[in-house]
Amino acid sequence: MAMTYRIVALILFSLVATLHGAEPAGIAVDKEKKTVTIDAKVAPRKLPNLEQIYPIEVVACFAAPKGQKAHETVVTIEVTPSDVHKAIESLGLKPGKPADNQNDKPSEGPELMVYLEFEREGGGVKRTPVSQLLLDIKTGKALGKAVKFRFTGSDIVEKDPNRPGEKMYGADKSGTLIAVFPVTASCVLQSTMSFKDEKYVKLETDKKQLPKEGTAVKLIIEAGK
């Protein structure tokens, strides 16, 4: 069953990649530096249709209303997650698989670093690990550089529940590119944190470091040296 799932997923993704063609707008691949750079914007922490602010659970996703996690993300993107998957593969990496929370199995895949790059107020460019921009609400401390991300690839989901049989790359439907906690398998990257961590660690962005909401930034995914 698992093998069949992987074969179907690979065939489907191959078709998606072929249709999308080469490097789309908003994505830049540097094979020498082993990086994928994505256009993004600092996300709003409060959506007008919601009464409260929710803790951060993902790093990047589509903006509302398309993004299922738009109310709990660091940045929003417009690029298609499956295009980012393809870009990461062009660095010579192969996806693993998302965490299996029901069986307490962690995510699998090559470890990556994720950064945000933006202009400093006084001039110059700052590149900071995303984990350093996320604060534990209880302690006020950053997650730290020890937290990395795995290239898991996404699950494959029903395109339309009313039309069984039509499948699609799950992250393209959810709009989620990178998850801090493995709260969803419909993403391209999951962090090295566990599903159990989400119960105890509630995160907020470090507003002293992060530019104001709506600011254009670069989201950088870097493969290991």
Secondary structure, DSSP 4 states (H G I P E B T S, - for coil): -HHHHHHHHHHHHHHHHHHH-S--TTEEEETTTTEEEEEEEEPPSS-TT-SSPPPB-EEEEEPTTT-TTGGGEEEEE-S-HHHHHHHHHTTT----B--BTTTTB--BS-EEEEEEEEE-TTSSEEEEEGGGGEEETTT--B--TT--EEE----EEES-TTSTT-EEEHHHHH-EEEESSSS-SSSSEEESS-TTHHHH--EEE-TTTSPPTT-EEEEEEEE--
